[in-house]
């Protein structure tokens, strides 16, 4: 019987958790990138239209374990 080398995870559930965490991190990064492009497009439109720069405000309305954020933007 051949000996197997130990991998970075001792159980299958740890490996599954790692894959899930990486997937969530990638999704978060994609959301941030999409948000950046939306802000960029809004800023370009506002400047092109002579409206001035957008002003963003956000606040945390939730609890530490379940945060909820509210954001507003004003132009002109």
N, C-alpha and C positions, 0 to 999 in steps of 0.2 A: 504494500500500500504506500503510495507516494505521499510525502508531506507537502501540504500547501503552505505557501508563504502568507503570512498575515497581511491583510490589506489595511487601508486607512480606517475602515469601519469594522467593528466587531460583530455587528448584526445587520441584517437586511433592512430593518426599520431605520437604522441610523443612515444608511446609504439613501433610502427613500427620502428621509428628512432633508438630507443635504441637497438632493436634486430639487426638491420642492422649494427650499430656501433660495437656491440659485435662480429658479424660475421666477420667484417673487421679486428678487433683486432686479432681474432683467425687466420685468414688467414695470417696476417703479422707475427704472432708468428711462424706459420708453415713454412713460407718462410725463416725466420731467422734460424730456426732449420735445414732446408734443406741446407742452405748456410753453416752452421757450419759443417755439415757432409761432404759436398764437400771439404771444406778447410781441414778438418781433414784427409780425404782420400788422398788428394794431398800431404799433408805434410808427411804422412806415406810412400807414394810411393817414394817421393823425398829422404827421409832419407834412405829407404831400397835400393835405387838405387845409393846412394852416391852422390847425386846431390846438397846437401845443402838445406837450408830452403827456401821456397817460399817467395818472397817479393811482397807485394800487394801495389798498388797505386790506388787511386780513386779521382775523381774530379767532382764537380757539374757544369754541362754545361747548366742548365736551369735557369729559373726564380724562385723566391721565391714561387710564387703561383702554379708553375708547374715544379718542379725540375726534372732534368734528370741527371743521374749519369753515368760516364764512369769509368770502372775499368779495370786494367791490372794486370797480375801476371807474374813474372819472376822466373824461376827455373834454377839453375846451373850457 
